[in-house]
Amino acid sequence: MNATTSIIDSEQQEILTALTDTLTRFSTREIEPNIHAWDEAGEFPRSLYLRAAELGLLGMGYPEHLGGSPATWRMRNTVSQQLSRMGGSGGLLASLFTHNIGLPPVLRYGSETLQQQVIPPVLRGEKIAALAITEPSGGSDVAALRCTARRDGSDYIINGEKVFITSGMRADYITVAVRTGEAGSKGSGGISMILVPTDVAGLSRTRLEKMGWWCSDTAHLRFDNVRVPAANLLGDEGAGFKIIMTNFNGERLSMSAMALGFAQACFDEALDWARQRKTFGATLLEHQVIRHKLVDMQMRISSTQAWIDAVTARVDAGDTSADWVAQVCMLKNHASQTMQFCADQAVQILGAMGFMRGTKSERIYREVKVMMIGGGAEEIMKELAARQLGL
Ligand SMILES: Cc1cc2nc3c(=O)[nH]c(=O)nc-3n(C[C@H](O)[C@H](O)[C@H](O)COP(=O)(O)OP(=O)(O)OC[C@H]3O[C@@H](n4cnc5c(N)ncnc54)[C@H](O)[C@@H]3O)c2cc1C
């Protein structure tokens, strides 16, 4: 390692340490005391967006002229992992950071005017952004989506439905995947992305009840002749499929970091319990079977951490090759399986207490499946990885 590398590394380390301190304070003071009540109530206060913005968490990775601050993926993953580990709530992370799936297409493909209008208020925590791709007819087969946008003078008119949309009830802006033409020869043409402000006439939203992620609002959206200016088109007409696929990589990497944080939360809670709880005259930790469960959890946590670090270092060095995409897909599966294993083991170690509302392990146990389905289901991740690997 040369002198320049070590200076950069120590600077980055300082930044990461300061960031972790901020996240610890934010979580300890503002999230952990309230998260159970927010989950039970089915929402967290909108003011939390303002607070996260004040701390610079919403703007990470966005350009400074739009109110953001430069951030590596390592920094962004630190936010996902630490807040997941400490807060233990996927619903909170999913909604507080939905702009990270809703805004990138606006940032990369929206006009300068649209970017200036939409991005700064979202990064200030005043407005909420979301992404709508999935439809009642299916989510995995993106190329088959049915919601249409028909050009009418200087507008598009949108008709159709979207479902399972995170932050869909509260969002002020939704980046929507629409069909603007026939499917191409490979089945992926004819799809476009368009930004829809939610105060338009003809948009109706219905709240959905879920197994987990309770404090995140999830919506069914219905578009009945919704008129949106053609200037809200993101990129070229027909370029939507590629935009969607690129956007998924960031979402899947963030979900991997979240899944790891939740696995660690389960480990932390189980270890704490195992140290305190006594059976047959000894703490649970003194029983070999329990110690081995904790080691099995740690084994998976360590491999997931190493893989995330490696994949993150590659993207921070500018590598978004087909092999990197394959790694992200496989990593998402591995990380969510680590979370699933750790949630299961933690609930077992906690015994009946792990079945009670209010423990992190109980909540995380309920939140496992969405991590294996949302952002691209496990089976689809394997298929995509196989294709990217040329198998
Ligand atoms: C809480 C929550 C929040 C969400 N938030 C959003 C959001 O903000 N925006 C958004 O657009 N979507 C969102 N989604 C939707 C999510 O992305 C989809 O659920 C996901 O893409 C899978 O689509 P589907 O549920 O329609 O399953 P389907 O596509 O119907 O698939 C059903 C099952 O079959 C499997 N399958 C499908 N095709 C194949 C195949 N060829 N071979 C083998 N197996 C196959 C799938 O892997 C899956 O297990 C959310 C979902 C949930 C649960």
The ligand as a Gaussian input file, in Angstrom:
#p B3LYP/6-31G(d) Opt

LIG

0 1
 C      -43.931000      -4.550000       0.905000
 C      -43.638000      -4.463000      -0.559000
 C      -43.205000      -3.270000      -1.098000
 C      -42.993000      -3.159000      -2.457000
 N      -42.623000      -1.942000      -2.990000
 C      -42.603000      -1.783000      -4.342000
 C      -42.383000      -0.488000      -4.905000
 O      -42.138000       0.482000      -4.206000
 N      -42.447000      -0.357000      -6.252000
 C      -42.693000      -1.420000      -7.076000
 O      -42.744000      -1.233000      -8.287000
 N      -42.904000      -2.657000      -6.558000
 C      -42.868000      -2.866000      -5.217000
 N      -43.076000      -4.091000      -4.692000
 C      -43.354000      -5.219000      -5.585000
 C      -42.190000      -6.172000      -5.788000
 O      -41.148000      -5.579000      -6.510000
 C      -42.767000      -7.418000      -6.483000
 O      -43.566000      -8.080000      -5.531000
 C      -41.733000      -8.342000      -7.052000
 O      -41.074000      -7.763000      -8.136000
 C      -42.356000      -9.680000      -7.499000
 O      -43.477000      -9.466000      -8.285000
 P      -44.881000     -10.183000      -7.938000
 O      -45.127000     -10.032000      -6.504000
 O      -45.881000      -9.683000      -8.886000
 O      -44.613000     -11.715000      -8.193000
 P      -44.746000     -12.508000      -9.585000
 O      -43.964000     -11.822000     -10.627000
 O      -46.166000     -12.791000      -9.839000
 O      -44.004000     -13.869000      -9.194000
 C      -44.557000     -14.731000      -8.192000
 C      -43.504000     -15.755000      -7.799000
 O      -43.144000     -16.528000      -8.924000
 C      -41.754000     -16.443000      -9.155000
 N      -41.517000     -16.399000     -10.597000
 C      -41.986000     -15.500000     -11.487000
 N      -41.532000     -15.779000     -12.720000
 C      -40.746000     -16.883000     -12.602000
 C      -39.962000     -17.657000     -13.501000
 N      -39.866000     -17.324000     -14.809000
 N      -39.289000     -18.724000     -13.025000
 C      -39.348000     -19.061000     -11.733000
 N      -40.069000     -18.357000     -10.814000
 C      -40.742000     -17.287000     -11.247000
 C      -41.303000     -15.162000      -8.495000
 O      -39.925000     -15.204000      -8.198000
 C      -42.201000     -15.118000      -7.299000
 O      -41.637000     -15.929000      -6.286000
 C      -43.211000      -4.276000      -3.312000
 C      -43.593000      -5.499000      -2.757000
 C      -43.817000      -5.601000      -1.406000
 C      -44.241000      -6.914000      -0.850000

